[in-house]
Amino acid sequence: MNLKGLISESMVALGDILLGLGLIVCLYGEARFLAVARNRSDFWFFGCLFLPFVDYLFLLLNFRIAVKPFVLTLLGLMLVVLSG
């Protein structure tokens, strides 16, 4: 096998690892965000889970407690984008 093929295979493996890591981090951040919403009330939990844009409203109204899980979700999404 030549050097070019070896580099190509290692880059594919690196992309796969970044994709998997990004998905795990994104899902963990989303689970933490839903846990924060659940601690607030059932309305916020089910709203964030099923209705679009309610999570952004929850983030704006509860910025201090919801920013860390939200940033974690964004970091996971950035890893997924970088893997591609």
Buried (B, 14 or more C-beta within 10 A) or exposed (E): EEEEEEEEEEEEEEEEEBBEBBBEBBEBBBEBBBEBBBEBEEEBBBBBEEEEEBBEEBBEEBEEBBEEBBEBBEBBBBBBEEBE
